[in-house]
């Protein structure tokens, strides 16, 4: 399992800033000649002498996500370069186990190690369906299993005060709409740059705005409703550029700059979508750093912030999974690592059974001594409120 961060950040495999813009749907087309050889019946018949690269070409062409395709291709080239075999029939289970041991010895993050193993494991599992090798699938999966995931300490995500500081800066309508969309919709960078104006829709029941996110990770579509402040930022940006909901063309354009007089919109400077995810990445990093926030924060940090806001408001992990576009609930649960220990302790306290002994409730003097001030204050407030209700008194006013 790996999360969806392999398409973000300065160390990711992002296309160059001067790369050609995506097609109308927002997905960069692959060059088929660079992936598949010329069609021939022999191409789809794998034997003991078939080069692994020929099998991998068909496997990579079968992937839906451009980001996954790029990442897996890189890891497969590295793996077979280390294994030193020309065909899949040259692989053995001890070789795969040795490769896993090598990956785990590298000074990489556990998620990066898991991604390297997942690429080879997925490829060999796919190849087994076409009899491209003779390794037992269950045994090769065990030989290339992902490292055990350990809980990570909670990251310092932007607080409400940090977000207010970011949005209080003098931003252009476009830049404000970009930041509001990240914070209020939790999109990936690739999803944001792929948005078209026609992807803005109004719900029939509530008349609220929602985004139709097309070709998300795994080539899946989803609908993401947005709040009024995000809707206002998007509509203000469209009005500022002479557009409205339903118009054709990209939503976020590269030449909608802060000072229009410095970069006039002419035929020589067409209004096209951001040329690459790198442009948006640098834009968001610059805005965050200008607000004095942690320089390690990135657009993906804003996605994590959105996930926590959704979970704290709804306490519904399934709703967060659907809004974030995760195929697996386990990936969504990774985002909950940001919950503090005190926050988790308070949740556990509220759902524990009643009539427990004091030592199980944590009401012993030693437990009270070890309790954090925040949890102790919350417990005292709850106890006072319960006593007031038991006495028939009215609840205390908020604040």
C-alpha positions as CSV (number, residue, x, y, z in Angstrom):
1,X,0.0,0.0,0.0
2,X,1.2,3.5,-0.7
3,X,-0.5,6.8,-0.5
4,X,-1.0,9.3,-3.2
5,X,2.0,11.5,-2.5
6,X,4.2,10.1,-5.3
7,X,2.8,12.8,-7.7
8,X,3.6,15.7,-5.4
9,X,6.5,17.6,-4.0
10,X,9.9,18.7,-5.2
11,X,11.3,15.2,-5.3
12,X,8.5,13.7,-7.4
13,X,8.7,13.0,-11.1
14,X,7.0,16.1,-12.3
15,X,7.2,17.1,-16.0
16,X,9.3,20.1,-16.9
17,X,7.6,23.5,-16.6
18,X,7.8,24.1,-20.3
19,X,6.2,20.7,-21.1
20,X,3.2,20.9,-23.5
21,X,-0.1,21.6,-21.9
22,X,-2.5,18.8,-21.2
23,X,-5.2,17.9,-23.7
24,X,-8.8,19.2,-23.3
25,X,-9.6,16.7,-20.7
26,X,-6.6,17.6,-18.6
27,X,-4.6,14.4,-19.1
28,X,-1.3,14.4,-20.8
29,X,-1.4,11.8,-23.6
30,X,1.4,9.2,-23.7
31,X,3.2,8.6,-27.0
32,X,2.2,5.0,-27.9
33,X,5.3,4.3,-29.9
34,X,7.4,4.9,-26.8
35,X,5.5,2.2,-24.9
36,X,4.2,-0.4,-27.3
37,X,6.2,-2.1,-30.1
38,X,4.6,-2.5,-33.5
39,X,1.6,-4.7,-33.4
40,X,2.3,-8.4,-34.0
41,X,0.8,-11.6,-32.7
42,X,4.2,-12.5,-31.3
43,X,4.1,-9.4,-29.1
44,X,1.3,-10.8,-27.0
45,X,2.9,-14.3,-26.7
46,X,5.3,-14.6,-23.8
47,X,7.9,-17.4,-23.7
48,X,11.1,-18.1,-21.7
49,X,13.1,-15.9,-24.0
50,X,10.8,-12.9,-24.0
51,X,12.7,-9.8,-22.6
52,X,11.2,-8.4,-19.4
53,X,11.0,-5.0,-21.0
54,X,8.6,-6.3,-23.7
55,X,6.3,-7.7,-21.0
56,X,6.6,-4.5,-18.9
57,X,5.6,-2.4,-21.9
58,X,2.2,-4.1,-22.1
59,X,1.8,-4.0,-18.3
60,X,2.5,-0.2,-18.1
61,X,0.2,0.5,-21.0
62,X,-2.5,-1.3,-19.0
63,X,-2.2,1.2,-16.1
64,X,-4.8,4.0,-15.8
65,X,-2.8,6.6,-13.9
66,X,-0.1,8.7,-15.6
67,X,1.6,9.3,-12.3
68,X,1.6,5.5,-11.4
69,X,2.9,4.7,-14.9
70,X,5.8,7.1,-14.6
71,X,6.7,5.9,-11.0
72,X,6.4,2.2,-11.7
73,X,8.5,2.4,-14.9
74,X,11.3,4.0,-12.9
75,X,11.2,1.4,-10.2
76,X,11.0,-1.5,-12.6
77,X,14.1,-0.3,-14.4
78,X,15.9,0.0,-11.1
79,X,14.8,-3.4,-9.9
80,X,15.8,-5.4,-13.0
81,X,19.0,-3.4,-13.2
82,X,19.9,-4.8,-9.7
83,X,18.5,-8.3,-10.3
84,X,20.6,-8.6,-13.5
85,X,18.2,-10.8,-15.5
86,X,17.0,-10.3,-19.1
87,X,13.8,-12.4,-18.9
88,X,11.2,-13.1,-16.2
89,X,12.0,-16.8,-16.3
90,X,15.4,-15.9,-14.9
91,X,13.8,-14.8,-11.6
92,X,13.8,-16.9,-8.5
93,X,12.1,-16.4,-5.1
94,X,15.5,-16.0,-3.3
95,X,16.4,-13.2,-5.8
96,X,13.1,-11.4,-4.9
97,X,13.7,-11.8,-1.2
98,X,17.2,-10.5,-1.6
99,X,15.9,-7.5,-3.5
100,X,13.4,-6.8,-0.7
101,X,16.2,-6.9,1.8
102,X,18.2,-4.5,-0.3
103,X,15.3,-2.0,-0.6
104,X,14.7,-2.1,3.2
105,X,18.4,-1.3,3.8
106,X,18.2,1.9,1.8
107,X,17.9,5.2,3.6
108,X,14.4,5.8,2.3
109,X,11.1,6.6,3.9
110,X,8.9,3.5,4.5
111,X,6.4,4.8,2.0
112,X,9.2,5.0,-0.7
113,X,10.3,1.5,0.2
114,X,6.8,0.2,-0.1
115,X,6.3,1.9,-3.5
116,X,9.5,0.2,-4.9
117,X,8.3,-3.2,-3.7
118,X,4.7,-2.6,-4.9
119,X,5.8,-1.8,-8.4
120,X,7.7,-5.1,-8.8
121,X,5.0,-7.1,-7.0
122,X,2.2,-5.7,-9.1
123,X,4.1,-6.3,-12.3
124,X,4.9,-9.9,-11.5
125,X,1.4,-10.6,-10.3
126,X,0.0,-9.2,-13.6
127,X,2.6,-11.2,-15.6
128,X,1.6,-14.4,-13.9
129,X,-1.9,-14.1,-15.4
130,X,-0.3,-14.3,-18.9
131,X,2.1,-17.2,-18.0
132,X,5.1,-14.8,-18.4
133,X,6.9,-16.6,-15.6
134,X,6.6,-19.7,-13.4
135,X,6.7,-18.2,-9.9
136,X,3.8,-19.0,-7.6
137,X,1.9,-15.7,-7.1
138,X,1.3,-16.1,-3.3
139,X,5.0,-16.9,-2.7
140,X,6.2,-13.9,-4.8
141,X,3.8,-11.6,-2.9
142,X,5.2,-12.8,0.3
143,X,8.8,-12.4,-0.9
144,X,8.0,-8.8,-1.9
145,X,5.7,-7.8,0.9
146,X,5.6,-4.2,2.0
147,X,7.5,-3.2,5.2
148,X,5.4,-3.0,8.4
149,X,3.9,0.4,8.8
150,X,4.6,2.1,12.1
151,X,2.6,5.0,13.4
152,X,4.1,8.3,12.5
153,X,4.1,11.3,14.8
154,X,1.4,13.9,14.0
155,X,2.5,16.5,11.6
156,X,2.2,20.2,12.2
157,X,-0.5,21.0,9.7
158,X,-1.8,24.6,9.2
159,X,-4.0,25.7,12.0
160,X,-7.1,27.9,11.6
161,X,-4.9,30.9,12.5
162,X,-2.3,29.9,9.8
163,X,-5.0,29.6,7.2
164,X,-6.4,33.0,8.1
165,X,-2.9,34.4,7.8
166,X,-2.4,32.8,4.3
167,X,-5.8,34.1,3.0
168,X,-5.2,37.6,4.4
169,X,-2.4,38.2,2.0
170,X,-2.9,40.4,-1.1
171,X,-3.5,37.6,-3.6
172,X,-4.8,37.8,-7.1
173,X,-8.2,36.3,-7.8
174,X,-6.7,33.3,-9.4
175,X,-4.2,32.6,-6.6
176,X,-6.9,33.0,-4.0
177,X,-9.2,30.6,-5.9
178,X,-6.3,28.1,-6.1
179,X,-5.7,28.2,-2.4
180,X,-9.4,28.0,-1.6
181,X,-9.8,25.0,-3.8
182,X,-6.9,23.2,-2.2
183,X,-8.2,24.0,1.3
184,X,-11.9,23.5,0.5
185,X,-11.9,20.5,-1.9
186,X,-8.7,18.6,-1.0
187,X,-7.7,18.0,-4.6
188,X,-4.4,16.6,-5.8
189,X,-2.2,18.9,-7.9
190,X,-2.9,16.9,-11.0
191,X,-6.6,17.1,-10.4
192,X,-6.6,20.8,-9.9
193,X,-4.7,21.6,-13.1
194,X,-7.0,19.3,-15.0
195,X,-10.2,21.1,-14.0
196,X,-12.2,22.8,-16.8
197,X,-14.8,25.6,-16.3
198,X,-17.4,23.1,-17.5
199,X,-16.5,20.9,-14.4
200,X,-18.3,23.4,-12.2
201,X,-21.9,22.4,-11.6
202,X,-24.8,23.4,-9.3
203,X,-26.6,20.7,-7.3
204,X,-30.3,20.6,-8.1
205,X,-31.4,20.3,-4.5
206,X,-29.2,22.8,-2.7
207,X,-28.1,24.9,-5.6
208,X,-24.6,24.7,-4.1
209,X,-21.6,24.4,-6.3
210,X,-19.7,21.1,-6.7
211,X,-16.6,20.1,-8.7
212,X,-16.6,17.2,-11.2
213,X,-13.1,15.8,-10.8
214,X,-12.3,13.8,-13.9
215,X,-9.5,11.3,-14.3
216,X,-8.4,11.3,-10.7
217,X,-6.0,8.8,-9.4
218,X,-6.8,5.4,-10.9
219,X,-8.6,7.2,-13.7
220,X,-11.7,7.6,-11.4
221,X,-14.2,10.5,-11.4
222,X,-15.8,11.9,-8.4
223,X,-18.0,14.9,-7.3
224,X,-16.7,17.2,-4.5
225,X,-19.1,19.8,-3.1
226,X,-17.6,23.1,-2.0
227,X,-18.6,25.6,0.6
228,X,-19.9,29.1,0.0
229,X,-16.5,30.8,0.5
230,X,-14.8,28.5,-2.0
231,X,-17.7,29.0,-4.4
232,X,-17.4,32.8,-4.1
233,X,-13.6,32.7,-4.7
234,X,-14.1,30.6,-7.9
235,X,-17.0,32.8,-9.2
236,X,-15.0,36.0,-8.5
237,X,-12.0,34.6,-10.4
238,X,-14.3,33.6,-13.4
239,X,-15.9,37.1,-13.4
240,X,-12.5,38.8,-13.2
241,X,-11.4,36.9,-16.4
242,X,-14.7,37.5,-18.2
243,X,-16.0,33.9,-17.9
244,X,-18.9,32.2,-16.3
245,X,-19.9,28.7,-15.3
246,X,-20.4,26.4,-18.3
247,X,-17.8,28.1,-20.5
248,X,-15.3,26.0,-22.3
249,X,-11.6,25.9,-21.6
250,X,-9.4,25.3,-18.5
251,X,-10.5,26.6,-15.1
252,X,-7.1,27.8,-13.9
253,X,-5.0,29.5,-16.6
254,X,-1.3,30.2,-16.6
255,X,-1.4,33.8,-17.7
256,X,-4.0,35.2,-15.4
257,X,-1.3,37.1,-13.5
258,X,-1.6,39.6,-10.6
259,X,-0.6,42.6,-12.6
260,X,-2.5,42.3,-15.9
261,X,-0.7,45.4,-17.3
262,X,2.7,43.6,-17.0
263,X,1.6,40.5,-19.0
264,X,-1.2,41.5,-21.4
265,X,-3.3,38.7,-22.9
266,X,-2.5,38.7,-26.6
267,X,-2.5,36.2,-29.4
268,X,1.2,35.6,-28.6
269,X,0.4,34.8,-25.0
270,X,-2.7,32.6,-25.2
271,X,-4.7,31.8,-22.1
272,X,-4.0,28.2,-21.5
273,X,-4.1,26.0,-18.4
274,X,-1.0,25.7,-16.1
275,X,1.6,24.0,-18.2
276,X,2.7,21.6,-15.5
277,X,2.0,20.7,-11.9
278,X,5.4,22.2,-11.0
279,X,4.0,25.7,-11.6
280,X,1.2,25.2,-9.1
281,X,3.6,23.6,-6.6
282,X,5.9,26.6,-6.6
283,X,3.0,29.0,-6.5
284,X,1.6,27.4,-3.4
285,X,5.0,27.1,-1.7
286,X,5.6,30.8,-2.3
287,X,2.3,31.8,-0.8
288,X,2.8,29.6,2.3
289,X,6.3,30.8,2.9
290,X,5.3,34.4,2.4
291,X,2.8,33.9,5.2
292,X,5.6,32.7,7.5
293,X,4.5,29.1,7.7
294,X,6.7,26.0,7.9
295,X,8.7,25.8,4.7
296,X,8.1,22.0,4.7
297,X,4.4,22.5,4.0
298,X,3.3,21.8,0.4
299,X,0.0,21.5,-1.6
300,X,-0.3,18.0,-0.4
301,X,-0.2,19.3,3.2
302,X,-3.4,21.3,2.3
303,X,-5.0,18.0,1.2
304,X,-4.2,16.5,4.6
305,X,-5.6,19.6,6.2
306,X,-8.9,19.3,4.3
307,X,-9.1,15.6,5.2
308,X,-8.8,16.4,8.9
309,X,-11.4,19.2,8.7
310,X,-13.9,16.8,7.0
311,X,-13.3,14.1,9.6
312,X,-13.5,16.4,12.6
313,X,-16.7,17.9,11.3
314,X,-18.4,14.6,10.4
315,X,-16.6,11.8,12.3
316,X,-17.2,9.8,9.1
317,X,-14.2,8.1,7.6
318,X,-16.2,6.8,4.7
319,X,-17.3,10.3,3.8
320,X,-13.7,11.5,3.9
321,X,-12.6,8.5,1.7
322,X,-15.2,9.4,-0.9
323,X,-14.4,13.1,-1.0
324,X,-10.6,12.4,-1.2
325,X,-11.1,9.8,-4.0
326,X,-9.3,7.0,-2.2
327,X,-9.8,3.5,-3.5
328,X,-8.9,2.0,-0.1
329,X,-10.0,3.0,3.3
330,X,-6.6,2.2,4.6
331,X,-5.2,5.1,2.6
332,X,-7.7,7.4,4.2
333,X,-6.7,6.2,7.7
334,X,-3.2,7.3,7.0
335,X,-4.5,10.9,7.1
336,X,-5.8,10.3,10.6
337,X,-2.2,10.0,11.9
338,X,-2.4,13.8,12.3
339,X,-4.8,13.4,15.1
340,X,-3.0,14.1,18.4
341,X,-2.8,11.6,21.2
342,X,-4.9,13.8,23.4
343,X,-7.6,14.0,20.7
344,X,-7.7,10.2,20.4
345,X,-7.8,9.8,24.2
346,X,-10.8,12.1,24.5
347,X,-12.6,10.2,21.8
348,X,-11.9,6.9,23.6
349,X,-13.1,8.3,26.9
350,X,-16.4,9.4,25.4
351,X,-17.2,6.0,23.9
352,X,-16.1,3.7,26.8
353,X,-18.6,1.6,28.7
354,X,-20.0,2.9,31.9
355,X,-19.8,1.4,35.4
356,X,-16.1,0.5,35.1
357,X,-13.8,0.4,38.1
358,X,-11.9,3.6,38.8
359,X,-8.5,2.1,37.7
360,X,-10.1,1.2,34.3
361,X,-11.7,4.6,33.9
362,X,-8.4,6.3,34.5
363,X,-9.9,8.1,37.5
364,X,-7.1,7.1,39.9
365,X,-4.9,9.8,41.4
366,X,-2.0,8.6,39.3
367,X,-4.0,8.7,36.0
368,X,-5.3,12.2,36.9
369,X,-1.7,13.3,37.5
370,X,-0.6,12.1,34.0
371,X,-3.5,13.7,32.2
372,X,-2.7,16.6,29.9
373,X,-4.2,20.1,30.8
374,X,-6.3,20.1,27.7
375,X,-8.0,16.8,28.5
376,X,-8.3,17.6,32.2
377,X,-10.1,20.9,31.4
378,X,-12.4,19.1,28.9
379,X,-13.2,16.4,31.5
380,X,-13.9,19.0,34.2
381,X,-16.2,20.9,31.9
382,X,-18.1,17.7,31.1
383,X,-18.4,16.7,34.7
384,X,-19.7,20.1,35.7
385,X,-22.2,20.0,32.9
386,X,-23.4,16.5,34.0
387,X,-23.8,17.6,37.6
388,X,-25.7,20.7,36.6
389,X,-28.1,18.6,34.5
390,X,-28.5,16.0,37.3
391,X,-29.5,18.9,39.7
392,X,-32.1,20.1,37.2
393,X,-30.3,23.3,36.4
394,X,-30.0,24.9,33.0
395,X,-26.9,24.3,30.9
396,X,-24.1,26.8,31.1
397,X,-23.9,29.3,28.3
398,X,-21.2,28.6,25.7
399,X,-17.9,30.3,26.1
